[in-house]
Amino acid sequence: MKKLILLIISLVQLFIGILGLWIVLSPNEPITMEIMDKIGAVEIRKLLIIALGYVTLVGLGIFLRSLFKKTTVNQLVIYESKTNHLSVSRSAVEKSLEKAIVSNYDVSNIEVSVKLFKKSKSAKIKLTGIYLEENDIDQLERQIADKLKGNLSCMLNIGTKKVFVHLMPYKKGDKLSIV
């Protein structure tokens, strides 16, 4: 529904921008001559061209973004037959990934954000947290990313597009949440 509304708004904006540019840039039209006689100044005409060009470019940008933006969903169907289907919610995926990391690694203050893509049945994952030990964080981030990919593909048959893992080392005074 959002996509349709954005498409309509962008098409109206494109129409207004192109129509306005056509009126301002075609000097032999009677409407243009009447409008330019009322406006009068050449500087105002230049500002009008710049403003209408900006409106047209913004409308074109919104139009293209609404056409080509990938659709994310809150419920992803992971199995479907003629009579039944099984779906999983975005929050359930986030909680399961959070619990999998907490049970295997010494990481606290975990925040997991998942975007589920309907067409490709895949996910984009972003995880942040605080690592409690002082070992190689880069290696641990790679291990956690592999663990997240494995959990999604093994348990839920969901592919992963991208996995972002960012861990910060624990510093004295950091508040920790225990899960």
N, C-alpha and C positions, 0 to 999 in steps of 0.2 A: 504494500500500500504506500509506504514511504517513497519507494522508487517511482511509482506512478505519479505521485504529487510532485516530486522533483522534476520529472520529465515535463509535466504540464507547465510548471513555473518557468523552467528553462526555455521551453518553446515560446511562451508568451514574451519572455525577456528578449529572446533572439528576434522575434517578430518586431517588437517595438524598436530595438536597436537598429535593425536593418532598415526598417521603414524610416526611422529618423535620419539615418545616414543618407538614404536615397533622397529624402526631401532636402536636406542641407547641401548635398553635393551636386545635385542636378540644378544648375542655375537657370535653365530655360523654362522650367515648369512654372505655370501660373501660381500654384500654391507656394512654391519656393520664393518666387519674387515678392509675393504679398507678405510672407513671413519675414524675409530679409529686409523689406522696407520698414517693417515694424521694429525689427531688432536694430538695424542700422549699422552697427559697428562691425568691422572686420575681426577685431580681437574676440568679440563675443561669439562670432561664427566659428573661430578656431577652437575656443573653449567648448562650444557645443559639439563640434566634431570629435574632440578628445573624449568628452563625457559619453557620447553615444558609442564611440569605439570601445570604450571601457565596458559599458553595459553589454555590448554585443559579445566581447571576449569572455566576460564573466558568465553570460548565458551559455555560450558555447562550452566553457569549462564544466559548468554544472551538468549540461546535457551529456557530454562525453563521460563524465564520472558516473552519472546515474545509469548510463548504458553498460559500462564495462566494469563496474565495481562488483566484486564477488559477493554473493549473497551468503550471509552468515545466519545460522539458526540457533535457537535455544534447545530444540529437541532434534536429535539426529536419528533417523531410522537406520538401524544396523542390520536388521534381518526383516525380510518381507516375503510372504508367500501369498497365495490366492485368498486365504481366509484370515491370516494373522500377520501381525507385524510387531517387531520389538524395537523400541526406541530408548535412547538414553539422553538424559538432560545434561546441559553444560555444567550445571553446579555439581551433579553427581560425578562427572568426569574429573572436575577440579578436586573434589574431596578425595576421590580414590587415588589420584596422583599424589596429593599431599600426604595421605597416609602411607603410601608406598615409600616415599622419600623419608618421612620421619622414622619409619620402622627400620630402615637400612642405613641411614647416615646420621651423623651428629650435626644436624642442621636445625636452626630455630627461626622463628618469625617468618615462616614460609608463606609466600603469597603466590598462588597459582592462578593464572589467567588463561582461559582456553577460548579459542574461536573455532566453531564447528562450521565446516563448509558442506552444504547439502549435495551439490552436484558431484563432487569428487570423493565424498565420504571421507574427508580428512580433517585434520585439526592443525592449528597453529598454537603453540604452547609458549608461555612466558612464565618463568619461575624466578623469584628473587628470595633471598634469605640470608641468614647469618650463619657462618660456619664456626663451630665452637673450638675446633682444634687448629693447630698451626702447621698444617701440612700443605702440600702443593694444591692450591685452590683451582688452578687451571685444569689439572688432571681430574680433580673431583667434579668440576663442571661438565667435562666431557663424559665421565662415567654416569652422572645423573641424567644427562641428555640421552644417552644410550638406554638407560633404565626407563625413562619416560616413553621413548619410542617403542621399546619392547613391551611395556605394559599395555599401551594402547593397541598395538597390533595383535598381541597375544590374547588379551582378555576380551577386547571389544571389537576386534577386526576393523579398527579405524586407522587409516594411514596418517602419517605426519608430514606436513609441508615444511614447517620450520620449528625449531626448538631453541628458545633463548633461555639460557641459564646464567644468572648473575648472582654470585655469592660474595658477601663481604666478610672479612675476618672479624671475629669478636674482639671488641675493645672494652676495657674496663668502663663501667658506667652504662653500657648498653642494656636496655630493658629487653628481657627475653620472655617470649610466650611459650608455655609448655603445653604441648598437645597430647 
